[in-house]
């Protein structure tokens, strides 16, 4: 019995390491894509924890490493009017609680998130808020909306 538990734990650990490595590769790819996307932007608006609500002309970030196809498959027009709906180029899967966000200090004009921060643990919340404070232009503020 103990041997089977031991073997099961080894298999679980190996799977987690595989997933972690896979996520690191995905993050590197997404950061490269984001840097390319930023070359033509004068004003930066970031929507964190976007889920299926991908907004046009925004940098939409979700912490999950799902492919954009998942979000568009599950995105219904009930979330917002079609004229403000973004496309796959507006979406990036980057977990900024594990990776420094690839933006300069004081470079972002607007940061928006709703029903998002409560999904992070306390340590991740501190990391997220510190990183958003770092990239947000001076004298601006972050508005966090949570539906009650």
N, C-alpha and C positions, 0 to 999 in steps of 0.2 A: 504493500500500500504506500509506504513512504517513498519508495523508488518511483512509483508512477506519479506522485505529486511532484517530486524532484524533476523528473523528465518533463512534466507539463509546464513547470515554472521555467525551465530552460527554453522550451519552445515558445512560450509567451514572451520571454526576454528577447529572443532572437527576432520574433515578429515585430516587437516594438522598435528594436534597433533598425530593422529593415524599413519600417515606416518612417522613422526619424531621418534616415539617410535619403529616402525618397522625397520627403518633405523639404530637406535642405536643397536638393537638386531643383525642385520646383520653385523654391524661394529665389534661388540664384537666377533662374530663367525669368521669373516675374520681375525681379529688380532690374534686370537688363532691359526688359520690355518697357518698364516704367520710365527708365532713364531716357530711352528713345522717344517715348510719348511726350516727355516733358520738354523736349527741344523746341517745340513749336508753341509753347504755352506762355502767355504773358501773365495771366492771372490764374492762381491755383486755388481750387475749391476741392476739399476732400470730404468724402462721405464714408465714415468708418462703420463697419458692421452692416453693410448694405443689404446682405442677403439677396433676395430676388428684386429689390428696388434699385435697379441700376439707372442712375440719372445721366442724361445727356450733358456733355461738357463738364462733367465732374470726374474726379479720380475716385472711383468706387472701390473700397477696400473691404475684403472679408477675410477673417482670420482662418477660415476653413480652407483646406486645399482642394476644394472641389473644382472641377473644370467649369468654365463659363457656360458650357452647354447645359449643365444641370440647372443653373440659375435661370436661363432663358426658357428652358422646358417648364420650369415651375413658376415662372413669372407670368402673372395674369394682369390684364389691364386694370383690374380692380384696385391695384396699388397706386396708380397714378395715370394721368392722361397719356395717350400714346405719343403726343408731341414732345414730351419731356423724357421719354424712355431712351436710355442709352443703348449702346451696342457692345459687342465683345471687346472692342478696343478701349472702352471706358472702365473695364473691370480688371482688378488685380487681386490675386489671392496671396496676401502677405501677412504673416503674423508679426506685427510690430512689437509684441511683448517678448519675442524671441530673437528678433533681428532689428538692428538699428535702421530706422526708416531712411531711405536714400535721398533725403532732401537737405538743403542747406539750412542753417539756423535762420530764423526770421524770414522765411520765404513763402509762407502760405497765407492767403487772404481770408479764407473761411474754412472752418472745420465744423462739420455737422455729424451728429450721431443720435439715434433714438433707439430706445429699448435695446441697448447694446452693453453698456458698461456693467450692468448687473450680472452679465454672463461671465465676467472675469473674476478670478479670485482676487483677494486683497493685494497680493504682490503684483499681479498683472495690471491691476487698476493703477497702482502707483507708477509702474513702468510706462503704461499707456499715457497717463496724464503728463508725466515728465517729458515724454517724447513729443506729444502734441504741443506742449508749452514751448519746447525748444524750436519747433518748426514754424509756429505761428508768429506772424509779424507783431512787433511791439505795439502796445496800446490797443490790441484787439482781445477778444475773449472767446471762450469756447462755450457753446450752449449745448447742454445735454438734455434731451427730452425723454421723459419716461411716461408712458401712458399708465394711468391708474384705473 
